[in-house]
């Protein structure tokens, strides 16, 4: 990992995870990235990215200067300074790709970064708590909230206006039209 970048950073909350390195691409050190963010064309133009291990998401982010990036089908193919061959690229497989929140534009009205939704409490129209947002799933039709409480099965709620009535990041709450026994 040291080949790919500069100094480590410990404050992961200042980062937004955009994707994950899924494989090496070719023989010259390029990487295939699976994007989690919805606009890989825009974020593929950022000059500096950060890489961190999934099991160490709270720290150890390292800066990587982007040489080239392009969208390739459902993936993003990138080249970083210091990743010169396939072996170096393969060593980065499984790394999360992020950028400092300050490098991203503010979310527009009624749009949210996934990182801002994770951990929010989900309550229904009867004020019954359904759990917290554990993550999101991108589908072809719409995004899906993974909502859960420890020891209970996860609920999958479509992130659409008919279900998600309001999102209050400041209050840490998402109000949904969803019954507790569904």
C-alpha positions, 0 to 999 in steps of 0.5 A: 500500500505504501507504493500507492500514496502518501501519509495516512489519516486517522479521521475516517468520518471526514471521508465518503466511501465511493467504491471498492477495488475489485480487481487489477485491470490489465498489466500496467497497474490499473485498477477496476473499481466497483462504484458505490456512489451514483455519479462515477463520471464526476468523482472519477475526475477528482485528482486525489483519492484515498484508499483504506482497508474495509476492516480498518474503516476508522483509520489508515486512509492513504492519499493516492494521486489519480493519473487516469480514470474512466467509466467502463460499463458498470465499473471505473478503471483507474491508474494511480501514481506509484502503482506500476504493474499488475502485482502492485494493483493486485495488492490493493484488491479489496481496498475501499476508495474514498475522498474527503467530504470537503472535496465533494459538493454539498448534496442537493435538496432531497439528495443524500450521501449514503454515508450520511444515512448509515446509522440513522434511526428509522421510525414509521408513521406510528413512531415505532422504531424499526432499527438503524440504517445498516447500509444501502443496496443499489438496484436497477430500479431504486436504492434500498435501505438495509434497516436492522436491530441486533438479534433480528432479521434485517428489513429491506426498505425501498428508498423511494418517496412512497416509503421514505416520508422524510429524512432529518440528518440533524435529528438522526431520523428517517420517517417511513411508511412501513409497518413494524410487522412487514 
